[in-house]
Amino acid sequence: MEYTILDHAGFYGPLLTALINIYNVWFRKPYLYAYIVGFLINTALNKMLKSTIREPRPKNQIFINKNLELNKNEEAYGMPSGHAQSVSFSIMYLYYFNNSYLFIISCSIGILTIYQRYNFRRHTLTQLFVGSLIGIIFANIVHNITKYYLDTQTKKKCNTNI
């Protein structure tokens, strides 16, 4: 089976949206660090949830790269979708920075990713929905914690300058 560039864009969606976010917040170091740490925690959270829930992936899966899509350990399970969780985390995090061009590109990649994971029978619709929801919620948490921390630091600086 031959795969299109859109199939590959969907498969590599988490990496592409992560690079877009890193580019977008490169000069806002606190948000950059929060994004990277949040992305890593989001990935660990996904692995923990897969190990706990243990819902199998659909049958008759199609693989773009069997070496990268090993169904070992927690990756043998499909709930929640790690790809959907990662792209949703990145898209939601990017949303807060009002860069409409990058946001539209990221949303397009996110749609391709979710479609590719469903079309290749790597996940069910429920697994994709739950992964997306977790990614969105976790991005909100990471952004709000970062914003709260930065606001607190700004108030402390203002109070010490009086």
PyMOL commands that set and color helices and strands:
alter all, ss='L'
color gray80, all
select helices_A, chain A and resi 5-11+13-24+29-53+73-76+82-95+100-119+125-160
alter helices_A, ss='H'
color red, helices_A
deselect
rebuild
show_as cartoon
